[in-house]
Amino acid sequence: MAFNYFTTEYAIRTHDFIFNASGGIHGITNIGLLESVLEHVQNDFYYPEFEHKVTHLVFSVNKNHAFRDGNKRSSIAFGAYFLVINGLEYCTDRFIIEMENISVHVADNRIDKDLLYEIIYSIINEDDFSEELRLKIIDATNQEKN
């Protein structure tokens, strides 16, 4: 299956739009980090499933701090747009709502990439989180910061 991707220029424009609307410190800390994640997400060998691609995109933008500010907000926006351009509009609203809380815990090292994958997989493929996944999220978010 062929996937649709977006450019570094689109990502920067989106980040700037977010800041014009909500405030914060403008600027890019390391353009290479942004370019790297946008390139690596296209590697079907490392990220064969769409859910893996979205997880890598969201996790890496959140954690790598390519921007001076707003990495969590940008990770959500990029993930949502990636869903839309690949025909998954049906879960975009839920993705944005869930990621508003989850992204904070990813940044605080409470939710790791594996658990983020489970969350994103559920958002894309299930109507609601399973009881098991809910308990994993509760356990992770109640941890002390690492």
C-alpha positions as CSV (number, residue, x, y, z in Angstrom):
1,M,0.0,0.0,0.0
2,A,1.3,3.5,-0.9
3,F,1.1,6.1,1.8
4,N,1.0,9.9,1.5
5,Y,3.6,12.0,3.3
6,F,4.2,15.7,3.8
7,T,7.3,17.9,3.5
8,T,9.5,19.6,6.0
9,E,8.2,22.9,4.6
10,Y,4.6,21.9,5.3
11,A,5.6,20.9,8.9
12,I,7.3,24.3,9.5
13,R,4.3,26.2,8.1
14,T,2.0,24.1,10.3
15,H,4.2,24.8,13.4
16,D,4.1,28.5,12.6
17,F,0.4,28.5,12.2
18,I,0.0,26.8,15.6
19,F,2.1,29.5,17.2
20,N,0.3,32.4,15.5
21,A,-3.0,31.0,16.8
22,S,-1.9,29.9,20.3
23,G,1.4,31.7,21.2
24,G,4.8,30.5,22.2
25,I,8.4,30.8,21.3
26,H,8.9,30.7,17.5
27,G,11.9,29.0,16.0
28,I,13.6,25.8,15.0
29,T,16.2,24.3,17.2
30,N,17.4,21.6,14.8
31,I,16.0,21.3,11.3
32,G,17.8,18.0,10.9
33,L,15.8,16.4,13.6
34,L,12.6,17.3,11.8
35,E,13.9,16.3,8.4
36,S,15.1,13.0,9.9
37,V,11.7,12.0,11.3
38,L,9.9,12.9,8.2
39,E,12.3,10.9,6.1
40,H,12.4,7.8,8.4
41,V,8.6,7.6,8.7
42,Q,8.7,6.8,4.9
43,N,10.9,3.7,5.5
44,D,8.6,0.7,5.0
45,F,11.3,-1.7,6.3
46,Y,11.4,0.0,9.8
47,Y,7.8,1.1,9.8
48,P,5.8,-1.4,7.7
49,E,2.4,-0.6,9.2
50,F,0.6,2.7,9.1
51,E,0.2,2.6,12.9
52,H,4.0,2.3,13.3
53,K,4.5,5.3,11.0
54,V,2.1,7.5,12.9
55,T,3.6,6.4,16.2
56,H,7.1,7.2,15.1
57,L,6.0,10.6,13.8
58,V,4.2,11.6,16.9
59,F,6.8,10.2,19.3
60,S,9.8,11.6,17.5
61,V,8.4,15.1,17.1
62,N,7.3,15.1,20.7
63,K,10.7,13.9,22.1
64,N,13.3,15.2,19.7
65,H,12.6,18.9,20.2
66,A,13.2,20.1,16.7
67,F,11.4,23.3,17.6
68,R,12.2,25.8,20.4
69,D,8.6,25.4,21.7
70,G,5.4,23.5,20.9
71,N,6.8,20.1,20.1
72,K,3.8,18.4,21.7
73,R,1.3,20.5,19.9
74,S,3.2,20.0,16.6
75,S,3.3,16.2,17.1
76,I,-0.5,16.1,17.5
77,A,-1.0,18.3,14.4
78,F,1.4,16.3,12.3
79,G,-0.2,13.0,13.4
80,A,-3.7,14.3,12.7
81,Y,-2.7,15.6,9.2
82,F,-0.9,12.3,8.4
83,L,-4.2,10.5,9.3
84,V,-6.2,12.8,7.0
85,I,-3.9,12.6,4.0
86,N,-4.1,8.8,4.2
87,G,-7.9,8.6,4.3
88,L,-8.4,8.1,8.0
89,E,-10.5,11.2,8.7
90,Y,-12.9,9.1,10.7
91,C,-10.5,8.9,13.7
92,T,-8.9,12.3,13.5
93,D,-11.1,14.0,16.1
94,R,-10.6,11.2,18.6
95,F,-6.9,11.2,17.8
96,I,-6.6,14.9,18.6
97,I,-8.7,14.6,21.8
98,E,-6.7,11.6,23.2
99,M,-3.3,12.9,22.2
100,E,-3.9,16.2,24.0
101,N,-3.4,14.3,27.3
102,I,-1.2,11.5,26.0
103,S,1.4,13.8,24.5
104,V,2.2,15.3,27.9
105,H,2.9,11.9,29.3
106,V,5.1,11.0,26.4
107,A,7.1,14.1,27.0
108,D,7.4,13.3,30.7
109,N,8.7,9.7,29.9
110,R,5.6,8.1,31.4
111,I,4.3,6.7,28.1
112,D,7.0,5.0,26.0
113,K,6.9,4.3,22.3
114,D,5.4,0.8,22.7
115,L,2.5,2.0,24.8
116,L,2.0,5.0,22.4
117,Y,1.8,2.5,19.5
118,E,-1.0,0.5,21.4
119,I,-2.9,3.8,22.0
120,I,-2.6,4.9,18.4
121,Y,-3.5,1.4,17.1
122,S,-6.6,1.5,19.2
123,I,-7.6,5.0,18.0
124,I,-7.3,3.9,14.4
125,N,-8.8,0.4,14.7
126,E,-11.2,0.3,17.6
127,D,-14.1,2.3,18.8
128,D,-12.7,2.6,22.3
129,F,-9.8,1.6,24.4
130,S,-10.0,-1.9,25.8
131,E,-10.0,-2.3,29.6
132,E,-6.5,-3.7,29.5
133,L,-5.2,-0.7,27.6
134,R,-7.0,1.7,29.9
135,L,-5.3,0.1,32.9
136,K,-1.9,0.3,31.1
137,I,-2.5,4.1,30.5
138,I,-3.5,4.6,34.1
139,D,-0.5,2.7,35.4
140,A,1.9,4.7,33.2
141,T,0.4,8.1,33.9
142,N,0.4,7.6,37.6
143,Q,4.2,6.9,37.7
144,E,6.7,9.4,39.0
145,K,8.6,11.3,36.3
146,N,11.6,9.6,35.0
